[in-house]
């Protein structure tokens, strides 16, 4: 009986060694790449900070949305 336990133990040790040597699977997907930091700007109407790529630029000012751009335009008389 003790020989069967020793053989089983050897198989378990070999299985763990093989498992430790194989690289983990990524599921076929590439790891996400880090994005470069983006400049943040403040909305000229409400003061919310957001990335330049998500803001609206009008007359040299950045706005968080078109509604704020229109409100600021009507308030300034333009």
N, CA, C and O atoms as a CHARMM CRD file, in Angstrom:
* protein
*
  312
    1    1 UNK  N      0.82500  -1.19000   0.00000 PROA 1      0.00000
    2    1 UNK  CA     0.00000   0.00000   0.00000 PROA 1      0.00000
    3    1 UNK  C      0.86600   1.25000   0.00000 PROA 1      0.00000
    4    1 UNK  O      0.53600   2.23200  -0.66400 PROA 1      0.00000
    5    2 UNK  N      1.98700   1.22200   0.74800 PROA 2      0.00000
    6    2 UNK  CA     2.82100   2.41500   0.80500 PROA 2      0.00000
    7    2 UNK  C      3.48000   2.68200  -0.55700 PROA 2      0.00000
    8    2 UNK  O      3.77000   3.83800  -0.86600 PROA 2      0.00000
    9    3 UNK  N      3.72200   1.66300  -1.37200 PROA 3      0.00000
   10    3 UNK  CA     4.30500   1.86800  -2.69800 PROA 3      0.00000
   11    3 UNK  C      3.32500   2.59000  -3.62800 PROA 3      0.00000
   12    3 UNK  O      3.72800   3.42200  -4.44100 PROA 3      0.00000
   13    4 UNK  N      2.05000   2.26700  -3.50100 PROA 4      0.00000
   14    4 UNK  CA     1.03100   2.95100  -4.29400 PROA 4      0.00000
   15    4 UNK  C      0.96300   4.43500  -3.92400 PROA 4      0.00000
   16    4 UNK  O      0.81300   5.29500  -4.79200 PROA 4      0.00000
   17    5 UNK  N      1.07300   4.71700  -2.63900 PROA 5      0.00000
   18    5 UNK  CA     1.07100   6.11700  -2.19300 PROA 5      0.00000
   19    5 UNK  C      2.31300   6.85700  -2.69300 PROA 5      0.00000
   20    5 UNK  O      2.21900   8.02500  -3.07100 PROA 5      0.00000
   21    6 UNK  N      3.47500   6.19700  -2.70100 PROA 6      0.00000
   22    6 UNK  CA     4.69300   6.82800  -3.20800 PROA 6      0.00000
   23    6 UNK  C      4.59800   7.10700  -4.71400 PROA 6      0.00000
   24    6 UNK  O      5.03300   8.15800  -5.18400 PROA 6      0.00000
   25    7 UNK  N      4.03000   6.16700  -5.45700 PROA 7      0.00000
   26    7 UNK  CA     3.86800   6.36600  -6.89800 PROA 7      0.00000
   27    7 UNK  C      2.88600   7.51300  -7.16000 PROA 7      0.00000
   28    7 UNK  O      3.12400   8.35000  -8.03100 PROA 7      0.00000
   29    8 UNK  N      1.81100   7.54800  -6.42300 PROA 8      0.00000
   30    8 UNK  CA     0.82800   8.62300  -6.57600 PROA 8      0.00000
   31    8 UNK  C      1.45500   9.97400  -6.22200 PROA 8      0.00000
   32    8 UNK  O      1.20200  10.97300  -6.89500 PROA 8      0.00000
   33    9 UNK  N      2.25100  10.00100  -5.19100 PROA 9      0.00000
   34    9 UNK  CA     2.93100  11.22500  -4.79200 PROA 9      0.00000
   35    9 UNK  C      3.90100  11.69100  -5.86800 PROA 9      0.00000
   36    9 UNK  O      3.99600  12.89100  -6.13000 PROA 9      0.00000
   37   10 UNK  N      4.61900  10.77200  -6.49400 PROA 10     0.00000
   38   10 UNK  CA     5.54000  11.12100  -7.58800 PROA 10     0.00000
   39   10 UNK  C      4.77500  11.71600  -8.76600 PROA 10     0.00000
   40   10 UNK  O      5.22100  12.69700  -9.36100 PROA 10     0.00000
   41   11 UNK  N      3.63000  11.13200  -9.10700 PROA 11     0.00000
   42   11 UNK  CA     2.82100  11.67400 -10.20200 PROA 11     0.00000
   43   11 UNK  C      2.33000  13.09300  -9.88900 PROA 11     0.00000
   44   11 UNK  O      2.31600  13.96200 -10.76000 PROA 11     0.00000
   45   12 UNK  N      1.93400  13.30500  -8.65300 PROA 12     0.00000
   46   12 UNK  CA     1.45700  14.63600  -8.26500 PROA 12     0.00000
   47   12 UNK  C      2.59500  15.64900  -8.34300 PROA 12     0.00000
   48   12 UNK  O      2.38700  16.76200  -8.82600 PROA 12     0.00000
   49   13 UNK  N      3.77000  15.29700  -7.88900 PROA 13     0.00000
   50   13 UNK  CA     4.92400  16.19500  -7.94100 PROA 13     0.00000
   51   13 UNK  C      5.29500  16.50400  -9.39400 PROA 13     0.00000
   52   13 UNK  O      5.55000  17.66000  -9.73000 PROA 13     0.00000
   53   14 UNK  N      5.32900  15.49200 -10.25100 PROA 14     0.00000
   54   14 UNK  CA     5.63000  15.71700 -11.66500 PROA 14     0.00000
   55   14 UNK  C      4.58000  16.60100 -12.32700 PROA 14     0.00000
   56   14 UNK  O      4.91500  17.47100 -13.13000 PROA 14     0.00000
   57   15 UNK  N      3.31300  16.37900 -11.99300 PROA 15     0.00000
   58   15 UNK  CA     2.24700  17.19400 -12.57100 PROA 15     0.00000
   59   15 UNK  C      2.38900  18.65800 -12.14400 PROA 15     0.00000
   60   15 UNK  O      2.20800  19.56300 -12.96000 PROA 15     0.00000
   61   16 UNK  N      2.71000  18.89100 -10.87300 PROA 16     0.00000
   62   16 UNK  CA     2.88800  20.26800 -10.38800 PROA 16     0.00000
   63   16 UNK  C      4.09200  20.93900 -11.04500 PROA 16     0.00000
   64   16 UNK  O      4.04200  22.12800 -11.35900 PROA 16     0.00000
   65   17 UNK  N      5.18000  20.18100 -11.25600 PROA 17     0.00000
   66   17 UNK  CA     6.35400  20.75600 -11.91500 PROA 17     0.00000
   67   17 UNK  C      6.04200  21.15100 -13.35500 PROA 17     0.00000
   68   17 UNK  O      6.44900  22.22300 -13.80300 PROA 17     0.00000
   69   18 UNK  N      5.32800  20.30600 -14.07800 PROA 18     0.00000
   70   18 UNK  CA     4.96000  20.63100 -15.46000 PROA 18     0.00000
   71   18 UNK  C      4.03000  21.83400 -15.51100 PROA 18     0.00000
   72   18 UNK  O      4.15500  22.69500 -16.38200 PROA 18     0.00000
   73   19 UNK  N      3.10900  21.87900 -14.58000 PROA 19     0.00000
   74   19 UNK  CA     2.17000  23.00000 -14.54600 PROA 19     0.00000
   75   19 UNK  C      2.90100  24.30800 -14.25700 PROA 19     0.00000
   76   19 UNK  O      2.53400  25.34600 -14.80700 PROA 19     0.00000
   77   20 UNK  N      3.90900  24.28100 -13.42200 PROA 20     0.00000
   78   20 UNK  CA     4.65500  25.48900 -13.07400 PROA 20     0.00000
   79   20 UNK  C      5.52500  25.96100 -14.23600 PROA 20     0.00000
   80   20 UNK  O      5.83600  27.15000 -14.31300 PROA 20     0.00000
   81   21 UNK  N      5.92400  25.07500 -15.13500 PROA 21     0.00000
   82   21 UNK  CA     6.80500  25.44100 -16.23500 PROA 21     0.00000
   83   21 UNK  C      6.05700  25.98600 -17.44200 PROA 21     0.00000
   84   21 UNK  O      6.65300  26.69900 -18.25000 PROA 21     0.00000
   85   22 UNK  N      4.76700  25.67600 -17.59300 PROA 22     0.00000
   86   22 UNK  CA     4.02800  26.15200 -18.75200 PROA 22     0.00000
   87   22 UNK  C      3.58000  27.59300 -18.51700 PROA 22     0.00000
   88   22 UNK  O      3.14100  27.93600 -17.41900 PROA 22     0.00000
   89   23 UNK  N      3.69200  28.44400 -19.55100 PROA 23     0.00000
   90   23 UNK  CA     3.25900  29.83100 -19.38600 PROA 23     0.00000
   91   23 UNK  C      1.73500  29.91600 -19.29500 PROA 23     0.00000
   92   23 UNK  O      1.03500  29.09000 -19.88100 PROA 23     0.00000
   93   24 UNK  N      1.22300  30.89300 -18.57800 PROA 24     0.00000
   94   24 UNK  CA    -0.23600  31.01500 -18.45200 PROA 24     0.00000
   95   24 UNK  C     -0.86400  31.43700 -19.77100 PROA 24     0.00000
   96   24 UNK  O     -0.25400  32.16400 -20.55600 PROA 24     0.00000
   97   25 UNK  N     -2.07900  30.97800 -20.00700 PROA 25     0.00000
   98   25 UNK  CA    -2.79400  31.32700 -21.23300 PROA 25     0.00000
   99   25 UNK  C     -3.37300  32.72700 -21.10700 PROA 25     0.00000
  100   25 UNK  O     -3.82400  33.13300 -20.03600 PROA 25     0.00000
  101   26 UNK  N     -3.35300  33.46100 -22.21800 PROA 26     0.00000
  102   26 UNK  CA    -3.92000  34.80600 -22.21600 PROA 26     0.00000
  103   26 UNK  C     -5.27000  34.84700 -22.89600 PROA 26     0.00000
  104   26 UNK  O     -5.87100  35.91500 -23.00700 PROA 26     0.00000
  105   27 UNK  N     -5.75600  33.72100 -23.34900 PROA 27     0.00000
  106   27 UNK  CA    -7.05600  33.68000 -23.99000 PROA 27     0.00000
  107   27 UNK  C     -7.03300  34.20600 -25.40700 PROA 27     0.00000
  108   27 UNK  O     -8.08200  34.56600 -25.94100 PROA 27     0.00000
  109   28 UNK  N     -5.87100  34.26400 -26.03400 PROA 28     0.00000
  110   28 UNK  CA    -5.76600  34.73000 -27.40200 PROA 28     0.00000
  111   28 UNK  C     -5.79500  36.24200 -27.53800 PROA 28     0.00000
  112   28 UNK  O     -5.78200  36.75400 -28.65700 PROA 28     0.00000
  113   29 UNK  N     -5.83400  36.96100 -26.44400 PROA 29     0.00000
  114   29 UNK  CA    -5.87300  38.41200 -26.49800 PROA 29     0.00000
  115   29 UNK  C     -4.52800  38.97900 -26.08500 PROA 29     0.00000
  116   29 UNK  O     -3.86200  38.46000 -25.19000 PROA 29     0.00000
  117   30 UNK  N     -4.14700  40.04800 -26.75100 PROA 30     0.00000
  118   30 UNK  CA    -2.91100  40.72600 -26.38900 PROA 30     0.00000
  119   30 UNK  C     -3.13800  41.51000 -25.09300 PROA 30     0.00000
  120   30 UNK  O     -4.24800  41.98100 -24.84500 PROA 30     0.00000
  121   31 UNK  N     -2.11100  41.65300 -24.27800 PROA 31     0.00000
  122   31 UNK  CA    -2.27700  42.42900 -23.05000 PROA 31     0.00000
  123   31 UNK  C     -2.56400  43.88600 -23.39200 PROA 31     0.00000
  124   31 UNK  O     -2.07300  44.38800 -24.40400 PROA 31     0.00000
  125   32 UNK  N     -3.34500  44.56900 -22.57100 PROA 32     0.00000
  126   32 UNK  CA    -3.67600  45.96400 -22.87900 PROA 32     0.00000
  127   32 UNK  C     -2.43000  46.83600 -22.84200 PROA 32     0.00000
  128   32 UNK  O     -1.57000  46.68100 -21.97500 PROA 32     0.00000
  129   33 UNK  N     -2.35000  47.74500 -23.78700 PROA 33     0.00000
  130   33 UNK  CA    -1.20600  48.65000 -23.84000 PROA 33     0.00000
  131   33 UNK  C     -1.52100  49.89200 -23.02700 PROA 33     0.00000
  132   33 UNK  O     -2.66400  50.34600 -22.97400 PROA 33     0.00000
  133   34 UNK  N     -0.50900  50.42400 -22.40600 PROA 34     0.00000
  134   34 UNK  CA    -0.67800  51.62100 -21.59800 PROA 34     0.00000
  135   34 UNK  C     -0.82100  52.83600 -22.50400 PROA 34     0.00000
  136   34 UNK  O     -0.05500  53.01700 -23.45000 PROA 34     0.00000
  137   35 UNK  N     -1.81500  53.66500 -22.19900 PROA 35     0.00000
  138   35 UNK  CA    -2.02100  54.87500 -22.98300 PROA 35     0.00000
  139   35 UNK  C     -1.19100  56.00600 -22.39800 PROA 35     0.00000
  140   35 UNK  O     -0.95100  56.07500 -21.19200 PROA 35     0.00000
  141   36 UNK  N     -0.76300  56.88200 -23.28500 PROA 36     0.00000
  142   36 UNK  CA    -0.00900  58.04900 -22.83900 PROA 36     0.00000
  143   36 UNK  C     -0.96400  58.99800 -22.11500 PROA 36     0.00000
  144   36 UNK  O     -2.13600  59.08900 -22.48100 PROA 36     0.00000
  145   37 UNK  N     -0.48300  59.69900 -21.10400 PROA 37     0.00000
  146   37 UNK  CA    -1.35100  60.64700 -20.40400 PROA 37     0.00000
  147   37 UNK  C     -1.81800  61.74900 -21.35600 PROA 37     0.00000
  148   37 UNK  O     -1.07900  62.17200 -22.24500 PROA 37     0.00000
  149   38 UNK  N     -3.02700  62.19600 -21.16000 PROA 38     0.00000
  150   38 UNK  CA    -3.61000  63.20700 -22.03600 PROA 38     0.00000
  151   38 UNK  C     -3.81100  64.49600 -21.25900 PROA 38     0.00000
  152   38 UNK  O     -4.07300  64.47800 -20.05700 PROA 38     0.00000
  153   39 UNK  N     -3.68500  65.61200 -21.95800 PROA 39     0.00000
  154   39 UNK  CA    -3.84600  66.91500 -21.32700 PROA 39     0.00000
  155   39 UNK  C     -5.29700  67.10300 -20.88500 PROA 39     0.00000
  156   39 UNK  O     -6.22500  66.77500 -21.62400 PROA 39     0.00000
  157   40 UNK  N     -5.48400  67.62800 -19.68600 PROA 40     0.00000
  158   40 UNK  CA    -6.80800  67.90600 -19.15600 PROA 40     0.00000
  159   40 UNK  C     -7.09200  69.39200 -19.30100 PROA 40     0.00000
  160   40 UNK  O     -6.20100  70.22300 -19.12600 PROA 40     0.00000
  161   41 UNK  N     -8.33600  69.72200 -19.62200 PROA 41     0.00000
  162   41 UNK  CA    -8.74900  71.11800 -19.75300 PROA 41     0.00000
  163   41 UNK  C    -10.00100  71.34600 -18.91800 PROA 41     0.00000
  164   41 UNK  O    -10.72100  70.40200 -18.59100 PROA 41     0.00000
  165   42 UNK  N    -10.25500  72.60300 -18.57700 PROA 42     0.00000
  166   42 UNK  CA   -11.39100  72.96600 -17.75400 PROA 42     0.00000
  167   42 UNK  C    -12.47000  73.58000 -18.63000 PROA 42     0.00000
  168   42 UNK  O    -12.18200  74.40200 -19.49900 PROA 42     0.00000
  169   43 UNK  N    -13.69700  73.18400 -18.40100 PROA 43     0.00000
  170   43 UNK  CA   -14.83000  73.74900 -19.13400 PROA 43     0.00000
  171   43 UNK  C    -14.95400  75.22800 -18.77100 PROA 43     0.00000
  172   43 UNK  O    -14.94500  75.58700 -17.59300 PROA 43     0.00000
  173   44 UNK  N    -15.07000  76.08600 -19.79300 PROA 44     0.00000
  174   44 UNK  CA   -15.17300  77.52600 -19.56600 PROA 44     0.00000
  175   44 UNK  C    -16.51200  77.91300 -18.94600 PROA 44     0.00000
  176   44 UNK  O    -16.65800  79.02500 -18.43700 PROA 44     0.00000
  177   45 UNK  N    -17.48300  77.01700 -18.98300 PROA 45     0.00000
  178   45 UNK  CA   -18.81400  77.32900 -18.44700 PROA 45     0.00000
  179   45 UNK  C    -18.98100  76.82600 -17.01200 PROA 45     0.00000
  180   45 UNK  O    -19.36500  77.59400 -16.13000 PROA 45     0.00000
  181   46 UNK  N    -18.69600  75.54200 -16.77100 PROA 46     0.00000
  182   46 UNK  CA   -18.96400  74.96500 -15.44700 PROA 46     0.00000
  183   46 UNK  C    -17.70800  74.59800 -14.66200 PROA 46     0.00000
  184   46 UNK  O    -17.79500  74.34600 -13.46100 PROA 46     0.00000
  185   47 UNK  N    -16.54700  74.56300 -15.30900 PROA 47     0.00000
  186   47 UNK  CA   -15.30200  74.29100 -14.60200 PROA 47     0.00000
  187   47 UNK  C    -14.94100  72.82100 -14.45800 PROA 47     0.00000
  188   47 UNK  O    -13.98900  72.49300 -13.75000 PROA 47     0.00000
  189   48 UNK  N    -15.67800  71.92600 -15.11100 PROA 48     0.00000
  190   48 UNK  CA   -15.37900  70.49400 -15.03100 PROA 48     0.00000
  191   48 UNK  C    -14.10100  70.20000 -15.81700 PROA 48     0.00000
  192   48 UNK  O    -13.93200  70.68500 -16.93600 PROA 48     0.00000
  193   49 UNK  N    -13.20500  69.41100 -15.23300 PROA 49     0.00000
  194   49 UNK  CA   -11.98500  69.00000 -15.92500 PROA 49     0.00000
  195   49 UNK  C    -12.23900  67.72600 -16.70500 PROA 49     0.00000
  196   49 UNK  O    -12.89700  66.80700 -16.21800 PROA 49     0.00000
  197   50 UNK  N    -11.70800  67.67500 -17.93200 PROA 50     0.00000
  198   50 UNK  CA   -11.83700  66.48900 -18.76600 PROA 50     0.00000
  199   50 UNK  C    -10.73300  66.47900 -19.80200 PROA 50     0.00000
  200   50 UNK  O    -10.10200  67.50900 -20.03900 PROA 50     0.00000
  201   51 UNK  N    -10.48200  65.31600 -20.43700 PROA 51     0.00000
  202   51 UNK  CA    -9.44000  65.22900 -21.45900 PROA 51     0.00000
  203   51 UNK  C     -9.77300  66.09700 -22.67400 PROA 51     0.00000
  204   51 UNK  O    -10.94000  66.32800 -22.98700 PROA 51     0.00000
  205   52 UNK  N     -8.73800  66.56700 -23.34200 PROA 52     0.00000
  206   52 UNK  CA    -8.91100  67.41100 -24.51700 PROA 52     0.00000
  207   52 UNK  C     -9.71300  66.67900 -25.59000 PROA 52     0.00000
  208   52 UNK  O    -10.53500  67.29000 -26.27200 PROA 52     0.00000
  209   53 UNK  N     -9.48000  65.37400 -25.74400 PROA 53     0.00000
  210   53 UNK  CA   -10.15600  64.62000 -26.79300 PROA 53     0.00000
  211   53 UNK  C    -11.66900  64.53600 -26.58200 PROA 53     0.00000
  212   53 UNK  O    -12.40000  64.29500 -27.54300 PROA 53     0.00000
  213   54 UNK  N    -12.15300  64.72600 -25.37000 PROA 54     0.00000
  214   54 UNK  CA   -13.58200  64.65100 -25.08400 PROA 54     0.00000
  215   54 UNK  C    -14.23700  66.02000 -24.96700 PROA 54     0.00000
  216   54 UNK  O    -15.44300  66.10300 -24.73300 PROA 54     0.00000
  217   55 UNK  N    -13.47300  67.09300 -25.12500 PROA 55     0.00000
  218   55 UNK  CA   -14.02100  68.42800 -24.94900 PROA 55     0.00000
  219   55 UNK  C    -14.35200  69.06600 -26.29400 PROA 55     0.00000
  220   55 UNK  O    -13.93600  68.58400 -27.34800 PROA 55     0.00000
  221   56 UNK  N    -15.11400  70.16600 -26.23500 PROA 56     0.00000
  222   56 UNK  CA   -15.52700  70.91100 -27.41800 PROA 56     0.00000
  223   56 UNK  C    -14.77700  72.23700 -27.40700 PROA 56     0.00000
  224   56 UNK  O    -14.82700  72.97000 -26.41900 PROA 56     0.00000
  225   57 UNK  N    -14.08600  72.54700 -28.49300 PROA 57     0.00000
  226   57 UNK  CA   -13.31400  73.78100 -28.59800 PROA 57     0.00000
  227   57 UNK  C    -14.08700  74.77500 -29.44700 PROA 57     0.00000
  228   57 UNK  O    -14.48100  74.47400 -30.57400 PROA 57     0.00000
  229   58 UNK  N    -14.30200  75.97500 -28.89100 PROA 58     0.00000
  230   58 UNK  CA   -14.98100  77.03300 -29.63700 PROA 58     0.00000
  231   58 UNK  C    -14.41900  78.37500 -29.20700 PROA 58     0.00000
  232   58 UNK  O    -14.38100  78.69100 -28.01800 PROA 58     0.00000
  233   59 UNK  N    -13.98500  79.15800 -30.17500 PROA 59     0.00000
  234   59 UNK  CA   -13.45000  80.50400 -29.93200 PROA 59     0.00000
  235   59 UNK  C    -12.32700  80.50400 -28.89600 PROA 59     0.00000
  236   59 UNK  O    -12.25100  81.40500 -28.06000 PROA 59     0.00000
  237   60 UNK  N    -11.46600  79.50800 -28.95100 PROA 60     0.00000
  238   60 UNK  CA   -10.30900  79.43600 -28.06100 PROA 60     0.00000
  239   60 UNK  C    -10.61400  78.95000 -26.66000 PROA 60     0.00000
  240   60 UNK  O     -9.73100  78.96900 -25.80200 PROA 60     0.00000
  241   61 UNK  N    -11.84100  78.51300 -26.40100 PROA 61     0.00000
  242   61 UNK  CA   -12.22500  78.01700 -25.07900 PROA 61     0.00000
  243   61 UNK  C    -12.68900  76.57200 -25.20200 PROA 61     0.00000
  244   61 UNK  O    -13.23200  76.16100 -26.22800 PROA 61     0.00000
  245   62 UNK  N    -12.46700  75.81600 -24.14300 PROA 62     0.00000
  246   62 UNK  CA   -12.89900  74.41800 -24.10500 PROA 62     0.00000
  247   62 UNK  C    -14.17300  74.30700 -23.27700 PROA 62     0.00000
  248   62 UNK  O    -14.32900  74.95900 -22.24500 PROA 62     0.00000
  249   63 UNK  N    -15.08600  73.45500 -23.76300 PROA 63     0.00000
  250   63 UNK  CA   -16.34000  73.20300 -23.07100 PROA 63     0.00000
  251   63 UNK  C    -16.52100  71.69600 -22.92200 PROA 63     0.00000
  252   63 UNK  O    -15.99200  70.91500 -23.71200 PROA 63     0.00000
  253   64 UNK  N    -17.28300  71.29400 -21.88800 PROA 64     0.00000
  254   64 UNK  CA   -17.47500  69.86500 -21.64900 PROA 64     0.00000
  255   64 UNK  C    -18.53100  69.27000 -22.56800 PROA 64     0.00000
  256   64 UNK  O    -18.54200  68.05800 -22.78100 PROA 64     0.00000
  257   65 UNK  N    -19.42400  70.09900 -23.12100 PROA 65     0.00000
  258   65 UNK  CA   -20.45800  69.60600 -24.03100 PROA 65     0.00000
  259   65 UNK  C    -20.95600  70.75200 -24.90400 PROA 65     0.00000
  260   65 UNK  O    -20.66400  71.91800 -24.64200 PROA 65     0.00000
  261   66 UNK  N    -21.70300  70.40900 -25.93500 PROA 66     0.00000
  262   66 UNK  CA   -22.23400  71.42600 -26.83800 PROA 66     0.00000
  263   66 UNK  C    -23.25300  72.32600 -26.15000 PROA 66     0.00000
  264   66 UNK  O    -23.35600  73.50300 -26.49500 PROA 66     0.00000
  265   67 UNK  N    -24.00300  71.81000 -25.19200 PROA 67     0.00000
  266   67 UNK  CA   -24.98100  72.62100 -24.47400 PROA 67     0.00000
  267   67 UNK  C    -24.28800  73.76300 -23.73800 PROA 67     0.00000
  268   67 UNK  O    -24.77400  74.89400 -23.74700 PROA 67     0.00000
  269   68 UNK  N    -23.16700  73.47400 -23.10900 PROA 68     0.00000
  270   68 UNK  CA   -22.44300  74.53100 -22.39900 PROA 68     0.00000
  271   68 UNK  C    -21.81200  75.50800 -23.38500 PROA 68     0.00000
  272   68 UNK  O    -21.70100  76.70000 -23.09800 PROA 68     0.00000
  273   69 UNK  N    -21.40500  75.01300 -24.52600 PROA 69     0.00000
  274   69 UNK  CA   -20.85700  75.91000 -25.55100 PROA 69     0.00000
  275   69 UNK  C    -21.94200  76.87300 -26.02400 PROA 69     0.00000
  276   69 UNK  O    -21.68100  78.06500 -26.18300 PROA 69     0.00000
  277   70 UNK  N    -23.15800  76.36900 -26.25100 PROA 70     0.00000
  278   70 UNK  CA   -24.26400  77.22100 -26.68700 PROA 70     0.00000
  279   70 UNK  C    -24.67300  78.20800 -25.58800 PROA 70     0.00000
  280   70 UNK  O    -24.93600  79.37800 -25.86600 PROA 70     0.00000
  281   71 UNK  N    -24.72400  77.73200 -24.34900 PROA 71     0.00000
  282   71 UNK  CA   -25.09800  78.61400 -23.22600 PROA 71     0.00000
  283   71 UNK  C    -24.07400  79.72800 -23.05900 PROA 71     0.00000
  284   71 UNK  O    -24.44000  80.88200 -22.84000 PROA 71     0.00000
  285   72 UNK  N    -22.80700  79.39100 -23.16000 PROA 72     0.00000
  286   72 UNK  CA   -21.77100  80.41600 -23.01500 PROA 72     0.00000
  287   72 UNK  C    -21.81100  81.39800 -24.18300 PROA 72     0.00000
  288   72 UNK  O    -21.55700  82.58900 -24.00500 PROA 72     0.00000
  289   73 UNK  N    -22.13000  80.89900 -25.37800 PROA 73     0.00000
  290   73 UNK  CA   -22.23800  81.76600 -26.55400 PROA 73     0.00000
  291   73 UNK  C    -23.39900  82.72800 -26.43100 PROA 73     0.00000
  292   73 UNK  O    -23.27400  83.89600 -26.80100 PROA 73     0.00000
  293   74 UNK  N    -24.53000  82.26100 -25.91700 PROA 74     0.00000
  294   74 UNK  CA   -25.68600  83.13200 -25.77700 PROA 74     0.00000
  295   74 UNK  C    -25.48300  84.12400 -24.63400 PROA 74     0.00000
  296   74 UNK  O    -25.98900  85.24400 -24.69100 PROA 74     0.00000
  297   75 UNK  N    -24.75300  83.72400 -23.60500 PROA 75     0.00000
  298   75 UNK  CA   -24.47800  84.61100 -22.47200 PROA 75     0.00000
  299   75 UNK  C    -23.51200  85.70900 -22.87900 PROA 75     0.00000
  300   75 UNK  O    -23.64200  86.84600 -22.42600 PROA 75     0.00000
  301   76 UNK  N    -22.52600  85.37900 -23.74400 PROA 76     0.00000
  302   76 UNK  CA   -21.54500  86.35600 -24.19200 PROA 76     0.00000
  303   76 UNK  C    -22.07800  87.24600 -25.29100 PROA 76     0.00000
  304   76 UNK  O    -21.41500  88.20200 -25.69300 PROA 76     0.00000
  305   77 UNK  N    -23.26500  86.94600 -25.78300 PROA 77     0.00000
  306   77 UNK  CA   -23.82500  87.74600 -26.84700 PROA 77     0.00000
  307   77 UNK  C    -23.41400  87.28100 -28.21300 PROA 77     0.00000
  308   77 UNK  O    -23.51300  88.04800 -29.17100 PROA 77     0.00000
  309   78 UNK  N    -22.94800  86.03300 -28.34700 PROA 78     0.00000
  310   78 UNK  CA   -22.48900  85.58700 -29.65300 PROA 78     0.00000
  311   78 UNK  C    -23.22500  84.44000 -30.06600 PROA 78     0.00000
  312   78 UNK  O    -22.98400  83.91000 -31.15100 PROA 78     0.00000
